[in-house]
Amino acid sequence: MRAVITVLGKDMVGILAKVSARCAEAHVNVLEVTQSVLQDLFAMIMMVDISKSTVAFDELADSLKKIGDNMGLKVHVMHEDIFHSMHRI
């Protein structure tokens, strides 16, 4: 099982480190990362493997959202099945 994590907000030091550290704590494996900085706007998309996660999906999503809130970022976690359903014609 996989999930998509998106992060948007003002660029600052430590965004990738904090999000990936939380994933590691939950035994969520980061499969792919793409990030861009456009002027001072940070945008990141991560594809993660949640099959061996030690926390419930909602708990992971809430903890990542809280990290984002503390840093002034918008963090969204979406299960891969939902992602595919939303983008199916």
PyMOL Python script that loads the backbone (N, CA, C, O; Angstrom):
from pymol import cmd

cmd.read_pdbstr("""\
ATOM      1  N   MET A   1       0.837  -1.174   0.000  1.00  0.00           N
ATOM      2  CA  MET A   1       0.000   0.000   0.000  1.00  0.00           C
ATOM      3  C   MET A   1       0.884   1.240   0.000  1.00  0.00           C
ATOM      4  O   MET A   1       1.917   1.299   0.667  1.00  0.00           O
ATOM      5  N   ARG A   2       0.446   2.218  -0.763  1.00  0.00           N
ATOM      6  CA  ARG A   2       1.206   3.458  -0.854  1.00  0.00           C
ATOM      7  C   ARG A   2       0.314   4.648  -0.555  1.00  0.00           C
ATOM      8  O   ARG A   2      -0.914   4.560  -0.561  1.00  0.00           O
ATOM      9  N   ALA A   3       0.979   5.766  -0.292  1.00  0.00           N
ATOM     10  CA  ALA A   3       0.272   7.016  -0.053  1.00  0.00           C
ATOM     11  C   ALA A   3       1.055   8.145  -0.699  1.00  0.00           C
ATOM     12  O   ALA A   3       2.252   8.022  -0.963  1.00  0.00           O
ATOM     13  N   VAL A   4       0.361   9.244  -0.949  1.00  0.00           N
ATOM     14  CA  VAL A   4       0.966  10.444  -1.516  1.00  0.00           C
ATOM     15  C   VAL A   4       0.931  11.528  -0.445  1.00  0.00           C
ATOM     16  O   VAL A   4      -0.118  11.810   0.134  1.00  0.00           O
ATOM     17  N   ILE A   5       2.090  12.133  -0.189  1.00  0.00           N
ATOM     18  CA  ILE A   5       2.196  13.234   0.766  1.00  0.00           C
ATOM     19  C   ILE A   5       2.556  14.479  -0.021  1.00  0.00           C
ATOM     20  O   ILE A   5       3.525  14.480  -0.780  1.00  0.00           O
ATOM     21  N   THR A   6       1.779  15.542   0.156  1.00  0.00           N
ATOM     22  CA  THR A   6       2.115  16.811  -0.489  1.00  0.00           C
ATOM     23  C   THR A   6       2.375  17.850   0.593  1.00  0.00           C
ATOM     24  O   THR A   6       1.725  17.867   1.638  1.00  0.00           O
ATOM     25  N   VAL A   7       3.349  18.719   0.311  1.00  0.00           N
ATOM     26  CA  VAL A   7       3.721  19.783   1.242  1.00  0.00           C
ATOM     27  C   VAL A   7       3.855  21.073   0.440  1.00  0.00           C
ATOM     28  O   VAL A   7       4.557  21.113  -0.570  1.00  0.00           O
ATOM     29  N   LEU A   8       3.179  22.128   0.894  1.00  0.00           N
ATOM     30  CA  LEU A   8       3.247  23.436   0.247  1.00  0.00           C
ATOM     31  C   LEU A   8       3.424  24.521   1.295  1.00  0.00           C
ATOM     32  O   LEU A   8       2.829  24.464   2.371  1.00  0.00           O
ATOM     33  N   GLY A   9       4.241  25.502   0.974  1.00  0.00           N
ATOM     34  CA  GLY A   9       4.377  26.633   1.874  1.00  0.00           C
ATOM     35  C   GLY A   9       5.646  27.411   1.626  1.00  0.00           C
ATOM     36  O   GLY A   9       6.357  27.178   0.649  1.00  0.00           O
ATOM     37  N   LYS A  10       5.921  28.337   2.521  1.00  0.00           N
ATOM     38  CA  LYS A  10       7.117  29.162   2.419  1.00  0.00           C
ATOM     39  C   LYS A  10       8.349  28.294   2.647  1.00  0.00           C
ATOM     40  O   LYS A  10       8.394  27.497   3.584  1.00  0.00           O
ATOM     41  N   ASP A  11       9.342  28.455   1.787  1.00  0.00           N
ATOM     42  CA  ASP A  11      10.567  27.666   1.891  1.00  0.00           C
ATOM     43  C   ASP A  11      11.324  27.999   3.171  1.00  0.00           C
ATOM     44  O   ASP A  11      11.420  29.161   3.566  1.00  0.00           O
ATOM     45  N   MET A  12      11.857  26.964   3.810  1.00  0.00           N
ATOM     46  CA  MET A  12      12.687  27.126   5.006  1.00  0.00           C
ATOM     47  C   MET A  12      13.523  25.866   5.196  1.00  0.00           C
ATOM     48  O   MET A  12      13.245  24.832   4.588  1.00  0.00           O
ATOM     49  N   VAL A  13      14.516  25.954   6.014  1.00  0.00           N
ATOM     50  CA  VAL A  13      15.385  24.817   6.302  1.00  0.00           C
ATOM     51  C   VAL A  13      14.615  23.769   7.103  1.00  0.00           C
ATOM     52  O   VAL A  13      13.888  24.106   8.037  1.00  0.00           O
ATOM     53  N   GLY A  14      14.780  22.494   6.733  1.00  0.00           N
ATOM     54  CA  GLY A  14      14.279  21.388   7.547  1.00  0.00           C
ATOM     55  C   GLY A  14      12.963  20.780   7.158  1.00  0.00           C
ATOM     56  O   GLY A  14      12.502  19.855   7.828  1.00  0.00           O
ATOM     57  N   ILE A  15      12.332  21.259   6.102  1.00  0.00           N
ATOM     58  CA  ILE A  15      11.016  20.710   5.735  1.00  0.00           C
ATOM     59  C   ILE A  15      11.127  19.229   5.390  1.00  0.00           C
ATOM     60  O   ILE A  15      10.446  18.397   5.989  1.00  0.00           O
ATOM     61  N   LEU A  16      11.975  18.902   4.438  1.00  0.00           N
ATOM     62  CA  LEU A  16      12.136  17.505   4.032  1.00  0.00           C
ATOM     63  C   LEU A  16      12.602  16.654   5.208  1.00  0.00           C
ATOM     64  O   LEU A  16      12.137  15.528   5.380  1.00  0.00           O
ATOM     65  N   ALA A  17      13.512  17.181   6.012  1.00  0.00           N
ATOM     66  CA  ALA A  17      14.043  16.432   7.151  1.00  0.00           C
ATOM     67  C   ALA A  17      12.945  16.077   8.150  1.00  0.00           C
ATOM     68  O   ALA A  17      12.884  14.939   8.616  1.00  0.00           O
ATOM     69  N   LYS A  18      12.086  17.026   8.482  1.00  0.00           N
ATOM     70  CA  LYS A  18      11.042  16.768   9.485  1.00  0.00           C
ATOM     71  C   LYS A  18       9.983  15.810   8.974  1.00  0.00           C
ATOM     72  O   LYS A  18       9.534  14.930   9.708  1.00  0.00           O
ATOM     73  N   VAL A  19       9.579  15.973   7.718  1.00  0.00           N
ATOM     74  CA  VAL A  19       8.561  15.077   7.156  1.00  0.00           C
ATOM     75  C   VAL A  19       9.120  13.662   7.015  1.00  0.00           C
ATOM     76  O   VAL A  19       8.453  12.697   7.387  1.00  0.00           O
ATOM     77  N   SER A  20      10.316  13.531   6.492  1.00  0.00           N
ATOM     78  CA  SER A  20      10.892  12.197   6.313  1.00  0.00           C
ATOM     79  C   SER A  20      11.239  11.546   7.653  1.00  0.00           C
ATOM     80  O   SER A  20      11.158  10.324   7.774  1.00  0.00           O
ATOM     81  N   ALA A  21      11.623  12.336   8.663  1.00  0.00           N
ATOM     82  CA  ALA A  21      11.905  11.783   9.993  1.00  0.00           C
ATOM     83  C   ALA A  21      10.634  11.188  10.601  1.00  0.00           C
ATOM     84  O   ALA A  21      10.678  10.121  11.214  1.00  0.00           O
ATOM     85  N   ARG A  22       9.497  11.882  10.429  1.00  0.00           N
ATOM     86  CA  ARG A  22       8.232  11.352  10.951  1.00  0.00           C
ATOM     87  C   ARG A  22       7.860  10.058  10.236  1.00  0.00           C
ATOM     88  O   ARG A  22       7.364   9.118  10.856  1.00  0.00           O
ATOM     89  N   CYS A  23       8.101  10.019   8.937  1.00  0.00           N
ATOM     90  CA  CYS A  23       7.841   8.791   8.184  1.00  0.00           C
ATOM     91  C   CYS A  23       8.707   7.650   8.716  1.00  0.00           C
ATOM     92  O   CYS A  23       8.215   6.540   8.921  1.00  0.00           O
ATOM     93  N   ALA A  24       9.978   7.916   8.938  1.00  0.00           N
ATOM     94  CA  ALA A  24      10.894   6.887   9.443  1.00  0.00           C
ATOM     95  C   ALA A  24      10.462   6.382  10.816  1.00  0.00           C
ATOM     96  O   ALA A  24      10.519   5.181  11.081  1.00  0.00           O
ATOM     97  N   GLU A  25      10.030   7.292  11.692  1.00  0.00           N
ATOM     98  CA  GLU A  25       9.558   6.898  13.024  1.00  0.00           C
ATOM     99  C   GLU A  25       8.389   5.918  12.929  1.00  0.00           C
ATOM    100  O   GLU A  25       8.255   5.026  13.767  1.00  0.00           O
ATOM    101  N   ALA A  26       7.548   6.083  11.912  1.00  0.00           N
ATOM    102  CA  ALA A  26       6.360   5.245  11.732  1.00  0.00           C
ATOM    103  C   ALA A  26       6.631   4.043  10.833  1.00  0.00           C
ATOM    104  O   ALA A  26       5.702   3.317  10.479  1.00  0.00           O
ATOM    105  N   HIS A  27       7.884   3.826  10.461  1.00  0.00           N
ATOM    106  CA  HIS A  27       8.276   2.751   9.538  1.00  0.00           C
ATOM    107  C   HIS A  27       7.588   2.867   8.182  1.00  0.00           C
ATOM    108  O   HIS A  27       7.208   1.873   7.564  1.00  0.00           O
ATOM    109  N   VAL A  28       7.443   4.107   7.744  1.00  0.00           N
ATOM    110  CA  VAL A  28       6.897   4.414   6.416  1.00  0.00           C
ATOM    111  C   VAL A  28       8.094   4.689   5.511  1.00  0.00           C
ATOM    112  O   VAL A  28       8.889   5.588   5.784  1.00  0.00           O
ATOM    113  N   ASN A  29       8.220   3.918   4.440  1.00  0.00           N
ATOM    114  CA  ASN A  29       9.366   4.029   3.545  1.00  0.00           C
ATOM    115  C   ASN A  29       9.100   5.052   2.439  1.00  0.00           C
ATOM    116  O   ASN A  29       8.086   4.978   1.745  1.00  0.00           O
ATOM    117  N   VAL A  30      10.011   5.997   2.287  1.00  0.00           N
ATOM    118  CA  VAL A  30       9.899   6.994   1.225  1.00  0.00           C
ATOM    119  C   VAL A  30      10.404   6.360  -0.070  1.00  0.00           C
ATOM    120  O   VAL A  30      11.565   5.964  -0.162  1.00  0.00           O
ATOM    121  N   LEU A  31       9.524   6.268  -1.070  1.00  0.00           N
ATOM    122  CA  LEU A  31       9.869   5.647  -2.347  1.00  0.00           C
ATOM    123  C   LEU A  31      10.381   6.666  -3.356  1.00  0.00           C
ATOM    124  O   LEU A  31      11.365   6.415  -4.052  1.00  0.00           O
ATOM    125  N   GLU A  32       9.722   7.805  -3.435  1.00  0.00           N
ATOM    126  CA  GLU A  32      10.103   8.860  -4.384  1.00  0.00           C
ATOM    127  C   GLU A  32       9.807  10.215  -3.771  1.00  0.00           C
ATOM    128  O   GLU A  32       8.852  10.385  -3.013  1.00  0.00           O
ATOM    129  N   VAL A  33      10.656  11.176  -4.121  1.00  0.00           N
ATOM    130  CA  VAL A  33      10.453  12.554  -3.675  1.00  0.00           C
ATOM    131  C   VAL A  33      10.739  13.482  -4.842  1.00  0.00           C
ATOM    132  O   VAL A  33      11.737  13.323  -5.546  1.00  0.00           O
ATOM    133  N   THR A  34       9.869  14.438  -5.039  1.00  0.00           N
ATOM    134  CA  THR A  34      10.144  15.526  -5.961  1.00  0.00           C
ATOM    135  C   THR A  34       9.829  16.813  -5.218  1.00  0.00           C
ATOM    136  O   THR A  34       8.805  16.926  -4.545  1.00  0.00           O
ATOM    137  N   GLN A  35      10.718  17.768  -5.352  1.00  0.00           N
ATOM    138  CA  GLN A  35      10.485  19.048  -4.687  1.00  0.00           C
ATOM    139  C   GLN A  35      10.986  20.169  -5.566  1.00  0.00           C
ATOM    140  O   GLN A  35      11.905  20.002  -6.369  1.00  0.00           O
ATOM    141  N   SER A  36      10.356  21.314  -5.393  1.00  0.00           N
ATOM    142  CA  SER A  36      10.736  22.511  -6.138  1.00  0.00           C
ATOM    143  C   SER A  36      10.619  23.707  -5.221  1.00  0.00           C
ATOM    144  O   SER A  36       9.798  23.735  -4.305  1.00  0.00           O
ATOM    145  N   VAL A  37      11.454  24.689  -5.486  1.00  0.00           N
ATOM    146  CA  VAL A  37      11.341  25.976  -4.815  1.00  0.00           C
ATOM    147  C   VAL A  37      11.150  27.010  -5.912  1.00  0.00           C
ATOM    148  O   VAL A  37      12.030  27.214  -6.748  1.00  0.00           O
ATOM    149  N   LEU A  38       9.996  27.659  -5.901  1.00  0.00           N
ATOM    150  CA  LEU A  38       9.657  28.686  -6.882  1.00  0.00           C
ATOM    151  C   LEU A  38       9.640  30.010  -6.143  1.00  0.00           C
ATOM    152  O   LEU A  38       8.712  30.302  -5.388  1.00  0.00           O
ATOM    153  N   GLN A  39      10.679  30.814  -6.366  1.00  0.00           N
ATOM    154  CA  GLN A  39      10.925  32.026  -5.591  1.00  0.00           C
ATOM    155  C   GLN A  39      11.034  31.608  -4.131  1.00  0.00           C
ATOM    156  O   GLN A  39      12.043  31.006  -3.763  1.00  0.00           O
ATOM    157  N   ASP A  40      10.059  31.889  -3.284  1.00  0.00           N
ATOM    158  CA  ASP A  40      10.157  31.442  -1.892  1.00  0.00           C
ATOM    159  C   ASP A  40       9.077  30.421  -1.534  1.00  0.00           C
ATOM    160  O   ASP A  40       8.839  30.160  -0.355  1.00  0.00           O
ATOM    161  N   LEU A  41       8.417  29.839  -2.550  1.00  0.00           N
ATOM    162  CA  LEU A  41       7.383  28.834  -2.328  1.00  0.00           C
ATOM    163  C   LEU A  41       7.976  27.435  -2.473  1.00  0.00           C
ATOM    164  O   LEU A  41       8.560  27.104  -3.505  1.00  0.00           O
ATOM    165  N   PHE A  42       7.823  26.623  -1.436  1.00  0.00           N
ATOM    166  CA  PHE A  42       8.305  25.247  -1.427  1.00  0.00           C
ATOM    167  C   PHE A  42       7.148  24.325  -1.787  1.00  0.00           C
ATOM    168  O   PHE A  42       6.048  24.463  -1.252  1.00  0.00           O
ATOM    169  N   ALA A  43       7.397  23.381  -2.697  1.00  0.00           N
ATOM    170  CA  ALA A  43       6.388  22.386  -3.075  1.00  0.00           C
ATOM    171  C   ALA A  43       7.066  21.024  -3.130  1.00  0.00           C
ATOM    172  O   ALA A  43       8.109  20.867  -3.764  1.00  0.00           O
ATOM    173  N   MET A  44       6.464  20.035  -2.458  1.00  0.00           N
ATOM    174  CA  MET A  44       7.038  18.689  -2.443  1.00  0.00           C
ATOM    175  C   MET A  44       5.928  17.655  -2.566  1.00  0.00           C
ATOM    176  O   MET A  44       4.846  17.801  -1.998  1.00  0.00           O
ATOM    177  N   ILE A  45       6.230  16.607  -3.325  1.00  0.00           N
ATOM    178  CA  ILE A  45       5.348  15.442  -3.423  1.00  0.00           C
ATOM    179  C   ILE A  45       6.190  14.223  -3.087  1.00  0.00           C
ATOM    180  O   ILE A  45       7.273  14.033  -3.640  1.00  0.00           O
ATOM    181  N   MET A  46       5.688  13.401  -2.177  1.00  0.00           N
ATOM    182  CA  MET A  46       6.367  12.166  -1.797  1.00  0.00           C
ATOM    183  C   MET A  46       5.435  10.986  -2.058  1.00  0.00           C
ATOM    184  O   MET A  46       4.241  11.048  -1.765  1.00  0.00           O
ATOM    185  N   MET A  47       5.990   9.922  -2.606  1.00  0.00           N
ATOM    186  CA  MET A  47       5.275   8.655  -2.696  1.00  0.00           C
ATOM    187  C   MET A  47       5.891   7.773  -1.624  1.00  0.00           C
ATOM    188  O   MET A  47       7.105   7.568  -1.609  1.00  0.00           O
ATOM    189  N   VAL A  48       5.059   7.246  -0.721  1.00  0.00           N
ATOM    190  CA  VAL A  48       5.563   6.454   0.398  1.00  0.00           C
ATOM    191  C   VAL A  48       4.866   5.100   0.457  1.00  0.00           C
ATOM    192  O   VAL A  48       3.719   4.952   0.035  1.00  0.00           O
ATOM    193  N   ASP A  49       5.585   4.121   0.987  1.00  0.00           N
ATOM    194  CA  ASP A  49       5.042   2.781   1.204  1.00  0.00           C
ATOM    195  C   ASP A  49       4.581   2.711   2.654  1.00  0.00           C
ATOM    196  O   ASP A  49       5.391   2.831   3.573  1.00  0.00           O
ATOM    197  N   ILE A  50       3.282   2.516   2.860  1.00  0.00           N
ATOM    198  CA  ILE A  50       2.722   2.479   4.206  1.00  0.00           C
ATOM    199  C   ILE A  50       2.406   1.056   4.665  1.00  0.00           C
ATOM    200  O   ILE A  50       1.793   0.871   5.716  1.00  0.00           O
ATOM    201  N   SER A  51       2.813   0.055   3.895  1.00  0.00           N
ATOM    202  CA  SER A  51       2.437  -1.330   4.211  1.00  0.00           C
ATOM    203  C   SER A  51       3.030  -1.821   5.525  1.00  0.00           C
ATOM    204  O   SER A  51       2.464  -2.726   6.138  1.00  0.00           O
ATOM    205  N   LYS A  52       4.141  -1.264   5.979  1.00  0.00           N
ATOM    206  CA  LYS A  52       4.755  -1.701   7.238  1.00  0.00           C
ATOM    207  C   LYS A  52       4.659  -0.631   8.328  1.00  0.00           C
ATOM    208  O   LYS A  52       5.388  -0.676   9.320  1.00  0.00           O
ATOM    209  N   SER A  53       3.768   0.317   8.136  1.00  0.00           N
ATOM    210  CA  SER A  53       3.611   1.400   9.101  1.00  0.00           C
ATOM    211  C   SER A  53       3.203   0.853  10.462  1.00  0.00           C
ATOM    212  O   SER A  53       2.397  -0.072  10.562  1.00  0.00           O
ATOM    213  N   THR A  54       3.771   1.439  11.498  1.00  0.00           N
ATOM    214  CA  THR A  54       3.458   1.030  12.869  1.00  0.00           C
ATOM    215  C   THR A  54       2.345   1.881  13.477  1.00  0.00           C
ATOM    216  O   THR A  54       1.979   1.691  14.637  1.00  0.00           O
ATOM    217  N   VAL A  55       1.805   2.818  12.693  1.00  0.00           N
ATOM    218  CA  VAL A  55       0.697   3.658  13.152  1.00  0.00           C
ATOM    219  C   VAL A  55      -0.435   3.594  12.133  1.00  0.00           C
ATOM    220  O   VAL A  55      -0.216   3.294  10.960  1.00  0.00           O
ATOM    221  N   ALA A  56      -1.630   3.876  12.593  1.00  0.00           N
ATOM    222  CA  ALA A  56      -2.787   3.914  11.692  1.00  0.00           C
ATOM    223  C   ALA A  56      -2.611   5.048  10.683  1.00  0.00           C
ATOM    224  O   ALA A  56      -1.941   6.042  10.963  1.00  0.00           O
ATOM    225  N   PHE A  57      -3.215   4.887   9.514  1.00  0.00           N
ATOM    226  CA  PHE A  57      -3.106   5.891   8.458  1.00  0.00           C
ATOM    227  C   PHE A  57      -3.541   7.267   8.954  1.00  0.00           C
ATOM    228  O   PHE A  57      -2.850   8.256   8.709  1.00  0.00           O
ATOM    229  N   ASP A  58      -4.677   7.343   9.649  1.00  0.00           N
ATOM    230  CA  ASP A  58      -5.180   8.627  10.150  1.00  0.00           C
ATOM    231  C   ASP A  58      -4.206   9.265  11.139  1.00  0.00           C
ATOM    232  O   ASP A  58      -4.037  10.484  11.148  1.00  0.00           O
ATOM    233  N   GLU A  59      -3.570   8.447  11.963  1.00  0.00           N
ATOM    234  CA  GLU A  59      -2.593   8.967  12.927  1.00  0.00           C
ATOM    235  C   GLU A  59      -1.379   9.547  12.204  1.00  0.00           C
ATOM    236  O   GLU A  59      -0.870  10.603  12.581  1.00  0.00           O
ATOM    237  N   LEU A  60      -0.921   8.855  11.169  1.00  0.00           N
ATOM    238  CA  LEU A  60       0.197   9.354  10.373  1.00  0.00           C
ATOM    239  C   LEU A  60      -0.175  10.687   9.721  1.00  0.00           C
ATOM    240  O   LEU A  60       0.583  11.656   9.787  1.00  0.00           O
ATOM    241  N   ALA A  61      -1.340  10.721   9.096  1.00  0.00           N
ATOM    242  CA  ALA A  61      -1.791  11.945   8.428  1.00  0.00           C
ATOM    243  C   ALA A  61      -1.914  13.101   9.414  1.00  0.00           C
ATOM    244  O   ALA A  61      -1.499  14.221   9.115  1.00  0.00           O
ATOM    245  N   ASP A  62      -2.481  12.836  10.586  1.00  0.00           N
ATOM    246  CA  ASP A  62      -2.640  13.887  11.597  1.00  0.00           C
ATOM    247  C   ASP A  62      -1.290  14.392  12.102  1.00  0.00           C
ATOM    248  O   ASP A  62      -1.110  15.594  12.297  1.00  0.00           O
ATOM    249  N   SER A  63      -0.344  13.481  12.314  1.00  0.00           N
ATOM    250  CA  SER A  63       0.963  13.900  12.826  1.00  0.00           C
ATOM    251  C   SER A  63       1.733  14.711  11.783  1.00  0.00           C
ATOM    252  O   SER A  63       2.444  15.651  12.137  1.00  0.00           O
ATOM    253  N   LEU A  64       1.600  14.360  10.512  1.00  0.00           N
ATOM    254  CA  LEU A  64       2.255  15.141   9.463  1.00  0.00           C
ATOM    255  C   LEU A  64       1.583  16.499   9.292  1.00  0.00           C
ATOM    256  O   LEU A  64       2.255  17.500   9.043  1.00  0.00           O
ATOM    257  N   LYS A  65       0.251  16.534   9.425  1.00  0.00           N
ATOM    258  CA  LYS A  65      -0.459  17.812   9.364  1.00  0.00           C
ATOM    259  C   LYS A  65      -0.009  18.716  10.504  1.00  0.00           C
ATOM    260  O   LYS A  65       0.156  19.921  10.315  1.00  0.00           O
ATOM    261  N   LYS A  66       0.189  18.141  11.686  1.00  0.00           N
ATOM    262  CA  LYS A  66       0.621  18.921  12.847  1.00  0.00           C
ATOM    263  C   LYS A  66       2.022  19.495  12.612  1.00  0.00           C
ATOM    264  O   LYS A  66       2.290  20.641  12.973  1.00  0.00           O
ATOM    265  N   ILE A  67       2.917  18.702  12.008  1.00  0.00           N
ATOM    266  CA  ILE A  67       4.250  19.210  11.657  1.00  0.00           C
ATOM    267  C   ILE A  67       4.099  20.405  10.723  1.00  0.00           C
ATOM    268  O   ILE A  67       4.749  21.434  10.906  1.00  0.00           O
ATOM    269  N   GLY A  68       3.235  20.257   9.720  1.00  0.00           N
ATOM    270  CA  GLY A  68       2.993  21.351   8.789  1.00  0.00           C
ATOM    271  C   GLY A  68       2.439  22.580   9.481  1.00  0.00           C
ATOM    272  O   GLY A  68       2.885  23.697   9.219  1.00  0.00           O
ATOM    273  N   ASP A  69       1.470  22.384  10.361  1.00  0.00           N
ATOM    274  CA  ASP A  69       0.872  23.506  11.086  1.00  0.00           C
ATOM    275  C   ASP A  69       1.936  24.252  11.901  1.00  0.00           C
ATOM    276  O   ASP A  69       1.953  25.483  11.931  1.00  0.00           O
ATOM    277  N   ASN A  70       2.812  23.504  12.553  1.00  0.00           N
ATOM    278  CA  ASN A  70       3.866  24.118  13.370  1.00  0.00           C
ATOM    279  C   ASN A  70       4.873  24.899  12.536  1.00  0.00           C
ATOM    280  O   ASN A  70       5.509  25.830  13.031  1.00  0.00           O
ATOM    281  N   MET A  71       5.018  24.513  11.257  1.00  0.00           N
ATOM    282  CA  MET A  71       5.985  25.174  10.376  1.00  0.00           C
ATOM    283  C   MET A  71       5.309  26.176   9.429  1.00  0.00           C
ATOM    284  O   MET A  71       5.982  26.808   8.616  1.00  0.00           O
ATOM    285  N   GLY A  72       4.008  26.319   9.530  1.00  0.00           N
ATOM    286  CA  GLY A  72       3.288  27.219   8.634  1.00  0.00           C
ATOM    287  C   GLY A  72       3.138  26.662   7.233  1.00  0.00           C
ATOM    288  O   GLY A  72       3.116  27.419   6.262  1.00  0.00           O
ATOM    289  N   LEU A  73       3.033  25.339   7.116  1.00  0.00           N
ATOM    290  CA  LEU A  73       2.928  24.652   5.827  1.00  0.00           C
ATOM    291  C   LEU A  73       1.597  23.925   5.726  1.00  0.00           C
ATOM    292  O   LEU A  73       0.958  23.633   6.738  1.00  0.00           O
ATOM    293  N   LYS A  74       1.189  23.637   4.508  1.00  0.00           N
ATOM    294  CA  LYS A  74       0.013  22.816   4.255  1.00  0.00           C
ATOM    295  C   LYS A  74       0.513  21.422   3.887  1.00  0.00           C
ATOM    296  O   LYS A  74       1.165  21.246   2.857  1.00  0.00           O
ATOM    297  N   VAL A  75       0.210  20.432   4.724  1.00  0.00           N
ATOM    298  CA  VAL A  75       0.620  19.048   4.468  1.00  0.00           C
ATOM    299  C   VAL A  75      -0.641  18.218   4.313  1.00  0.00           C
ATOM    300  O   VAL A  75      -1.550  18.281   5.141  1.00  0.00           O
ATOM    301  N   HIS A  76      -0.684  17.437   3.237  1.00  0.00           N
ATOM    302  CA  HIS A  76      -1.841  16.590   2.964  1.00  0.00           C
ATOM    303  C   HIS A  76      -1.351  15.177   2.665  1.00  0.00           C
ATOM    304  O   HIS A  76      -0.397  14.993   1.909  1.00  0.00           O
ATOM    305  N   VAL A  77      -2.003  14.183   3.258  1.00  0.00           N
ATOM    306  CA  VAL A  77      -1.652  12.783   3.030  1.00  0.00           C
ATOM    307  C   VAL A  77      -2.873  12.093   2.445  1.00  0.00           C
ATOM    308  O   VAL A  77      -3.969  12.167   3.001  1.00  0.00           O
ATOM    309  N   MET A  78      -2.674  11.424   1.325  1.00  0.00           N
ATOM    310  CA  MET A  78      -3.780  10.765   0.637  1.00  0.00           C
ATOM    311  C   MET A  78      -3.386   9.321   0.304  1.00  0.00           C
ATOM    312  O   MET A  78      -2.318   9.070  -0.254  1.00  0.00           O
ATOM    313  N   HIS A  79      -4.261   8.385   0.655  1.00  0.00           N
ATOM    314  CA  HIS A  79      -4.035   6.983   0.318  1.00  0.00           C
ATOM    315  C   HIS A  79      -4.028   6.846  -1.198  1.00  0.00           C
ATOM    316  O   HIS A  79      -4.798   7.517  -1.885  1.00  0.00           O
ATOM    317  N   GLU A  80      -3.180   5.998  -1.713  1.00  0.00           N
ATOM    318  CA  GLU A  80      -3.029   5.821  -3.164  1.00  0.00           C
ATOM    319  C   GLU A  80      -4.356   5.472  -3.845  1.00  0.00           C
ATOM    320  O   GLU A  80      -4.627   5.951  -4.946  1.00  0.00           O
ATOM    321  N   ASP A  81      -5.178   4.648  -3.204  1.00  0.00           N
ATOM    322  CA  ASP A  81      -6.458   4.256  -3.811  1.00  0.00           C
ATOM    323  C   ASP A  81      -7.356   5.473  -4.028  1.00  0.00           C
ATOM    324  O   ASP A  81      -8.015   5.579  -5.063  1.00  0.00           O
ATOM    325  N   ILE A  82      -7.387   6.378  -3.076  1.00  0.00           N
ATOM    326  CA  ILE A  82      -8.182   7.604  -3.199  1.00  0.00           C
ATOM    327  C   ILE A  82      -7.614   8.469  -4.311  1.00  0.00           C
ATOM    328  O   ILE A  82      -8.355   9.017  -5.127  1.00  0.00           O
ATOM    329  N   PHE A  83      -6.289   8.585  -4.335  1.00  0.00           N
ATOM    330  CA  PHE A  83      -5.621   9.382  -5.366  1.00  0.00           C
ATOM    331  C   PHE A  83      -6.011   8.890  -6.757  1.00  0.00           C
ATOM    332  O   PHE A  83      -6.375   9.687  -7.621  1.00  0.00           O
ATOM    333  N   HIS A  84      -5.936   7.571  -6.972  1.00  0.00           N
ATOM    334  CA  HIS A  84      -6.271   7.014  -8.281  1.00  0.00           C
ATOM    335  C   HIS A  84      -7.766   7.198  -8.611  1.00  0.00           C
ATOM    336  O   HIS A  84      -8.118   7.485  -9.755  1.00  0.00           O
ATOM    337  N   SER A  85      -8.617   7.034  -7.629  1.00  0.00           N
ATOM    338  CA  SER A  85     -10.051   7.209  -7.853  1.00  0.00           C
ATOM    339  C   SER A  85     -10.381   8.639  -8.261  1.00  0.00           C
ATOM    340  O   SER A  85     -11.240   8.863  -9.114  1.00  0.00           O
ATOM    341  N   MET A  86      -9.695   9.613  -7.648  1.00  0.00           N
ATOM    342  CA  MET A  86      -9.958  11.011  -7.964  1.00  0.00           C
ATOM    343  C   MET A  86      -9.485  11.382  -9.371  1.00  0.00           C
ATOM    344  O   MET A  86     -10.020  12.311  -9.977  1.00  0.00           O
ATOM    345  N   HIS A  87      -8.495  10.672  -9.891  1.00  0.00           N
ATOM    346  CA  HIS A  87      -7.914  11.045 -11.167  1.00  0.00           C
ATOM    347  C   HIS A  87      -8.292  10.072 -12.291  1.00  0.00           C
ATOM    348  O   HIS A  87      -7.671  10.074 -13.354  1.00  0.00           O
ATOM    349  N   ARG A  88      -9.286   9.264 -12.053  1.00  0.00           N
ATOM    350  CA  ARG A  88      -9.776   8.339 -13.065  1.00  0.00           C
ATOM    351  C   ARG A  88     -10.857   9.040 -13.880  1.00  0.00           C
ATOM    352  O   ARG A  88     -11.691   9.759 -13.329  1.00  0.00           O
ATOM    353  N   ILE A  89     -10.839   8.833 -15.158  1.00  0.00           N
ATOM    354  CA  ILE A  89     -11.841   9.475 -16.042  1.00  0.00           C
ATOM    355  C   ILE A  89     -13.128   8.694 -15.998  1.00  0.00           C
ATOM    356  O   ILE A  89     -14.095   9.060 -16.665  1.00  0.00           O
TER     357      ILE A  89
END
""", "prot")
cmd.dss("prot")
cmd.show_as("cartoon", "prot")
cmd.util.cbc("prot")
cmd.orient("prot")
